[in-house]
Structure formats: structure tokens, C-alpha cells
Amino acid sequence: MDRNSQTNTGKYAADISSIREAQLRIDAFIHKTPVLTSETLNSISGRKLFFKCECFQKGGAFKCRGACNAIFSLDDDQAAKGVVTHSSGNHAAALALAAKLRGIPAYIVVPKNAPKCKVENVKRYGGQVTWSEPTMNSRESVAAKVVQETGAVLIHPYNDGRIISGQGTVALELLEQAPQIDTIIVPISGGGLISGVALAAKAINPSIRILAAEPQGANDAAQSKTAGEIITLPETNTIADGLRAFLGNLTWPVVRDLVDDVITVEDKEIVEAMKLCYEILKVAVEPSGAIGLAAVLSDSFRTNPKWKDCSNVGIVLSGGNVDLTVLWDSLRL
């Protein structure tokens, strides 16, 4: 049985056992990220907030967890020819870093519209960049060509049991650091992070609520939950460049069954949340990473009677790779 496509129970691509195994496997290679709190943000939100700072993770985002788990799961023969992936940024850098830690090549297919700071991270970690057009079809076809040419192992950005298991270690840490949490808000894109978090958190505390945060301009997960099947969009339009992917066949069942709701927010709300992270938490958070705070401050969350009992809320600040070029340019004399 291929454990990258299903677990031993056959229900989901990962489970609490595979997530605990991942935690042991990657422990030496990642940071145990801190949880920050703020009385000011508690007052603004009317709840106690616990910020899991994956923006402080190696590579600047949670993606290092899944990438390390996938790469260090490979046997020596599989690893020898390297790994390949396609990504707009954070997974690309994470896979390049994990490959560097194992001493194997990383071939990274990057869409031409990827943020410059994220591409620089890939190169910094020794990843070999191949450009694609900014469409999923182009990304996948170029990646397939690289696999054919190199014999490297394809590591999908999110639709892979090893990736989901690695991302689930976020929840193991968070609930150890703040066991009083009754709700976790997680950004959603392809669904690797929220699938891992949901599987781990609900195994530890079945009554915990798992809420997804999604941009209105890329609201395929919200539409999918409503429709009861995967919905993809003809295009996405959001400042949150890390949240433009669509759910996969391995992540969708977890999102369908274990994610309690999807909260959508406008880009202006995301920008305001980024600003609060800078000004109050003193943390640099990219748009995709700030969306959880935007969700908890949104009218749709605050006024919904379903969530009035969400008193202790964990928020995953998923990444901090924000392009500050505009800011630095404005400071030049």
C-alpha cells in the first residue's frame, strides 16, 4: 500500500501515527516555533489569541516541516537522483533547503510571477530553478519534463501523505504549548497544512474546532465545502500569493470531513492584519500568513453565533516571506 496516497486505515492520506512519526523524523532539522500572545489583540478580537509563529521556521514558513518529512522518508536509492517540485515560493524554498540538508539535488519549477524574495530563497538554498508560465498546467508539465530528464522524485507541494504528515506537526506543538486552545484557524490553499493540523488536533481533542481562512478572490475551498465536491476556479485574484492553489484528491477528504467552516476575507482585511502583526506583534508576516488574524477579526466570524464560544483561538502565522522591496525603495534617499 502506498502510504503517500492513503493511510493504513485507507481513510485519509495521513493520521496521528504518521504525524507523530514525522515529528520524530524531522525534529533535528526544524525549529520548534514559539507561540506569541498580545493583550492588545485579545482586546481587539474579544478572545484570547495564540499565534503559532511559523514565520520563524527555517525557510520562513511551515513548509519546511513537510519537505523535511518527505525527503528524509526517501531511501538512499530514491534520494540519490534528487527531488523535483513546482511551487510559487515557500514549498520551493523548503524543498531546496531540505534537499541541501540531505545533500541531494533539488530541481524547482517556479512560475514567472512568483515573488522575488521567495525565488531568492530557493537559490540561496541551492535549488536549481526552472521557470514555467503562471498556470498550474504549465507548472505540472514542466515538472514532469524535469522528472523525465533527471530521474528525480516528484514531491507535490501539498497532495502527498508525507507532506500532510509533516505539516501536522504544527498542531502537535501548538496544543502542547497552549493546551487550552478550543479553535485553530489555518490558512487554506492546496490544503496540506490544514489537513495535517485537522488530523492531529482532532485526534488529540475531538471537540476542537478547525476553521479555514481563505481570500475572497481565491475562495475555491469555501465553494467546495458548499458543493460537497472539489471546485476549481478559472482564475484567482488575491494579494495572498501562497493561497492560489486548489485542493487535491488527498487533502479534500480531510477538509470535507474535519474542517468545520471556511471564513473568507477581502484583501484589504488581509493587509490590515499584516499591519497589526507588524505594529503590535512586531512580526513580519506575509499576506498568506496574516489571513488567520484577518479571519478572526472579520465581521463574518465575530457576528456568527456558531463561533461565540471560540474563546481560546490558535492562529497559524504560516509564513513571513513578504517582499519588502517597495518599503526599502521608499527609504532610499
C-alpha positions as CSV (number, residue, x, y, z in Angstrom):
1,M,0.0,0.0,0.0
2,D,1.4,3.4,-0.9
3,R,1.3,5.4,2.3
4,N,1.6,8.6,0.3
5,S,-1.8,8.1,-1.2
6,Q,-3.6,6.6,1.8
7,T,-3.0,5.5,5.4
8,N,-3.1,2.0,6.8
9,T,-6.8,2.6,7.6
10,G,-7.4,3.7,4.0
11,K,-9.5,6.7,5.0
12,Y,-7.0,9.6,4.8
13,A,-3.5,10.2,3.4
14,A,-2.2,10.7,7.0
15,D,-3.2,10.0,10.6
16,I,-2.0,10.8,14.1
17,S,0.5,8.0,13.9
18,S,2.2,9.2,10.7
19,I,2.2,12.7,12.1
20,R,3.9,11.6,15.3
21,E,6.4,9.6,13.2
22,A,7.0,12.8,11.2
23,Q,7.7,14.7,14.4
24,L,10.4,12.3,15.3
25,R,11.9,12.2,11.8
26,I,12.2,16.0,11.4
27,D,13.0,17.0,14.9
28,A,16.7,17.6,14.3
29,F,16.1,19.7,11.2
30,I,13.4,22.2,12.1
31,H,12.7,24.9,14.7
32,K,10.0,24.4,17.4
33,T,8.4,27.7,16.7
34,P,7.2,30.0,19.5
35,V,3.6,30.9,20.4
36,L,3.0,34.6,20.9
37,T,0.2,36.4,22.7
38,S,-0.9,40.0,22.8
39,E,-3.3,41.6,25.3
40,T,-4.0,44.3,22.7
41,L,-5.1,41.9,20.0
42,N,-7.1,39.9,22.6
43,S,-8.9,43.2,23.4
44,I,-9.5,44.0,19.7
45,S,-10.8,40.5,19.0
46,G,-12.7,39.9,22.2
47,R,-10.9,36.5,22.6
48,K,-7.6,35.0,23.7
49,L,-5.4,34.6,20.7
50,F,-2.4,32.3,20.5
51,F,-0.1,32.9,17.4
52,K,1.9,29.9,16.2
53,C,4.8,31.7,14.6
54,E,5.7,29.5,11.6
55,C,7.1,32.7,10.1
56,F,10.1,31.9,12.3
57,Q,10.5,28.4,10.8
58,K,13.5,27.5,8.7
59,G,12.9,28.9,5.3
60,G,10.5,31.4,6.7
61,A,7.4,29.2,6.6
62,F,5.8,26.0,7.8
63,K,6.6,24.2,4.5
64,C,10.0,23.1,5.9
65,R,8.2,20.5,8.0
66,G,6.5,18.7,5.2
67,A,9.5,19.0,2.9
68,C,11.9,17.5,5.5
69,N,9.5,14.7,6.3
70,A,9.1,13.8,2.6
71,I,12.9,14.0,1.8
72,F,14.0,12.1,4.9
73,S,11.4,9.4,4.2
74,L,13.1,8.5,0.9
75,D,15.5,5.6,0.9
76,D,19.0,6.2,-0.4
77,D,18.4,4.9,-3.9
78,Q,15.3,7.1,-4.3
79,A,17.1,10.2,-2.9
80,A,20.3,9.8,-5.0
81,K,18.9,11.4,-8.1
82,G,17.3,14.3,-6.2
83,V,13.8,15.7,-5.9
84,V,11.7,18.0,-8.0
85,T,8.6,20.1,-7.3
86,H,6.6,23.0,-8.7
87,S,5.8,25.9,-6.4
88,S,5.2,29.6,-6.3
89,G,7.5,30.1,-3.4
90,N,7.5,28.7,0.2
91,H,7.4,24.9,-0.7
92,A,10.1,25.5,-3.3
93,A,12.4,27.1,-0.8
94,A,11.6,24.4,1.8
95,L,12.3,21.5,-0.6
96,A,15.6,23.2,-1.6
97,L,16.6,23.6,2.0
98,A,15.6,20.0,3.0
99,A,17.5,18.6,0.0
100,K,20.5,20.6,1.0
101,L,20.3,19.2,4.5
102,R,20.3,15.7,3.0
103,G,22.9,16.5,0.4
104,I,20.9,15.8,-2.7
105,P,19.9,17.9,-5.7
106,A,16.6,19.9,-5.8
107,Y,15.0,20.8,-9.1
108,I,12.4,23.6,-8.6
109,V,9.9,24.6,-11.2
110,V,8.8,28.2,-10.4
111,P,6.1,30.2,-12.1
112,K,7.3,33.5,-13.6
113,N,5.0,35.6,-11.3
114,A,6.5,34.2,-8.1
115,P,7.6,36.8,-5.5
116,K,11.3,37.7,-6.0
117,C,12.1,37.2,-2.3
118,K,10.8,33.6,-2.5
119,V,12.8,32.8,-5.6
120,E,15.9,34.2,-3.9
121,N,15.3,31.8,-1.0
122,V,15.2,28.9,-3.5
123,K,18.6,29.9,-5.0
124,R,20.1,30.6,-1.5
125,Y,19.4,27.0,-0.5
126,G,21.0,25.7,-3.7
127,G,17.8,24.8,-5.6
128,Q,18.1,24.6,-9.4
129,V,15.3,26.9,-10.8
130,T,13.4,26.1,-14.0
131,W,10.8,28.7,-15.0
132,S,7.2,28.0,-16.0
133,E,4.2,30.0,-17.0
134,P,2.0,31.1,-14.1
135,T,-0.6,28.4,-14.6
136,M,-1.0,25.0,-12.9
137,N,-0.9,23.2,-16.3
138,S,2.4,24.8,-17.2
139,R,3.8,24.1,-13.8
140,E,2.9,20.4,-13.9
141,S,4.0,19.9,-17.5
142,V,7.4,21.5,-16.9
143,A,7.8,19.5,-13.7
144,A,7.0,16.3,-15.5
145,K,9.7,17.1,-18.1
146,V,12.3,17.7,-15.4
147,V,11.4,14.4,-13.7
148,Q,11.8,12.6,-17.1
149,E,15.2,14.3,-17.7
150,T,16.7,13.8,-14.2
151,G,15.0,10.8,-12.8
152,A,14.4,12.8,-9.6
153,V,11.5,12.1,-7.3
154,L,8.5,14.4,-7.6
155,I,7.4,15.9,-4.3
156,H,4.0,17.5,-4.7
157,P,3.6,20.8,-2.7
158,Y,0.6,19.5,-0.7
159,N,-1.1,16.5,-2.3
160,D,1.2,13.9,-0.6
161,G,0.8,12.0,2.6
162,R,4.3,12.7,3.7
163,I,3.8,16.4,3.3
164,I,0.4,16.4,5.1
165,S,2.0,14.4,8.0
166,G,4.9,16.9,8.3
167,Q,2.6,19.9,8.3
168,G,0.5,18.2,11.0
169,T,3.4,18.6,13.5
170,V,2.4,22.3,13.7
171,A,-0.7,21.1,15.7
172,L,1.2,18.7,17.9
173,E,3.5,21.6,19.0
174,L,0.7,24.2,19.3
175,L,-1.5,22.0,21.5
176,E,1.4,21.2,23.7
177,Q,2.3,24.8,24.1
178,A,-1.2,26.1,24.6
179,P,-3.5,23.1,25.5
180,Q,-6.4,25.4,26.4
181,I,-7.0,26.2,22.7
182,D,-10.5,25.3,21.6
183,T,-10.3,26.6,18.0
184,I,-7.5,26.7,15.4
185,I,-7.6,29.0,12.4
186,V,-5.5,27.9,9.5
187,P,-4.8,29.4,6.0
188,I,-6.1,27.2,3.2
189,S,-4.8,26.7,-0.3
190,G,-4.0,23.3,-1.5
191,G,-4.9,22.0,1.9
192,G,-1.7,20.3,3.1
193,L,-1.3,22.4,6.2
194,I,-5.0,22.4,7.3
195,S,-5.3,18.6,6.6
196,G,-2.3,17.8,8.8
197,V,-3.5,20.3,11.5
198,A,-7.0,18.9,11.5
199,L,-6.0,15.3,11.6
200,A,-3.6,15.9,14.5
201,A,-5.7,18.3,16.5
202,K,-9.0,16.3,16.3
203,A,-7.1,13.1,17.3
204,I,-5.9,14.9,20.4
205,N,-9.1,16.8,21.1
206,P,-12.1,15.6,19.1
207,S,-14.2,18.7,20.1
208,I,-11.7,21.2,18.9
209,R,-12.9,23.4,16.0
210,I,-10.8,23.7,12.9
211,L,-11.6,26.8,10.7
212,A,-10.0,27.6,7.4
213,A,-9.2,31.2,6.3
214,E,-9.3,31.9,2.6
215,P,-9.2,35.0,0.4
216,Q,-12.4,36.0,-1.3
217,G,-10.6,36.2,-4.6
218,A,-9.5,32.5,-4.3
219,N,-12.5,31.0,-2.5
220,D,-12.4,27.5,-4.1
221,A,-12.3,25.8,-0.7
222,A,-15.4,27.7,0.5
223,Q,-17.2,26.8,-2.7
224,S,-16.0,23.2,-2.5
225,K,-17.4,22.8,1.1
226,T,-20.8,24.2,0.0
227,A,-20.9,22.0,-3.1
228,G,-19.6,18.8,-1.4
229,E,-17.0,18.3,-4.1
230,I,-13.8,19.9,-5.3
231,I,-14.4,23.2,-7.1
232,T,-11.6,24.8,-9.1
233,L,-11.7,28.4,-10.3
234,P,-10.8,29.7,-13.8
235,E,-8.6,32.3,-12.1
236,T,-7.7,33.7,-8.7
237,N,-7.2,37.3,-7.7
238,T,-5.6,37.9,-4.3
239,I,-2.6,39.5,-2.7
240,A,-2.1,36.2,-0.8
241,D,0.2,34.6,-3.4
242,G,0.6,31.5,-1.3
243,L,-3.2,30.8,-1.3
244,R,-3.8,30.4,-5.0
245,A,-3.7,26.6,-5.3
246,F,-6.7,24.3,-5.4
247,L,-7.5,21.3,-3.2
248,G,-6.1,17.9,-4.1
249,N,-7.7,14.5,-4.0
250,L,-5.8,13.7,-0.8
251,T,-6.5,16.9,1.0
252,W,-10.1,17.4,0.0
253,P,-11.5,14.4,2.1
254,V,-9.9,15.8,5.2
255,V,-11.2,19.3,4.5
256,R,-14.6,17.9,3.7
257,D,-14.9,15.8,6.9
258,L,-12.8,17.6,9.5
259,V,-12.7,21.3,8.7
260,D,-15.7,22.9,10.5
261,D,-16.0,26.0,8.3
262,V,-14.2,28.3,5.8
263,I,-14.0,32.0,6.6
264,T,-13.4,34.2,3.6
265,V,-11.9,37.7,3.8
266,E,-11.1,40.5,1.4
267,D,-7.6,41.5,0.6
268,K,-7.9,44.8,2.4
269,E,-8.7,42.8,5.6
270,I,-5.5,40.8,5.0
271,V,-3.4,43.9,4.6
272,E,-4.8,45.3,7.8
273,A,-4.0,42.1,9.6
274,M,-0.4,42.2,8.3
275,K,-0.2,45.8,9.6
276,L,-1.3,44.6,13.1
277,C,1.2,41.9,13.0
278,Y,4.0,44.4,12.3
279,E,2.8,47.1,14.7
280,I,1.6,45.0,17.6
281,L,3.3,41.6,17.5
282,K,6.4,43.1,15.9
283,V,6.4,40.2,13.5
284,A,6.9,40.3,9.7
285,V,4.1,38.1,8.2
286,E,3.3,37.6,4.5
287,P,-0.3,38.0,3.3
288,S,-1.0,34.3,3.3
289,G,0.3,34.1,6.9
290,A,-1.7,37.0,8.2
291,I,-5.1,35.7,6.9
292,G,-5.9,33.8,10.1
293,L,-5.8,37.1,12.1
294,A,-7.9,38.7,9.4
295,A,-10.5,35.9,9.7
296,V,-10.8,36.2,13.5
297,L,-11.3,40.0,13.2
298,S,-13.8,39.7,10.3
299,D,-17.5,40.5,10.8
300,S,-18.5,37.1,9.4
301,F,-16.6,35.4,12.3
302,R,-17.3,37.9,15.1
303,T,-21.1,38.1,14.5
304,N,-21.6,34.4,13.8
305,P,-23.4,32.8,16.8
306,K,-21.8,29.4,15.8
307,W,-18.4,30.7,17.0
308,K,-19.4,32.8,20.0
309,D,-17.9,30.1,22.3
310,C,-14.5,30.2,20.5
311,S,-12.7,31.7,23.5
312,N,-9.1,30.4,23.1
313,V,-8.1,30.6,19.4
314,G,-4.9,29.4,17.9
315,I,-3.9,31.2,14.7
316,V,-1.2,29.8,12.5
317,L,1.0,32.6,11.1
318,S,2.1,30.3,8.3
319,G,4.9,32.3,6.7
320,G,6.9,35.5,6.8
321,N,8.4,35.7,3.3
322,V,7.0,39.1,2.4
323,D,8.6,41.1,-0.4
324,L,9.7,44.4,1.2
325,T,11.2,45.9,-1.9
326,V,8.6,48.7,-2.1
327,L,9.4,49.6,1.5
328,W,13.1,49.6,1.1
329,D,12.8,51.6,-2.2
330,S,10.8,54.2,-0.3
331,L,13.5,54.7,2.2
332,R,16.3,55.4,-0.3
333,L,17.5,59.0,-0.2
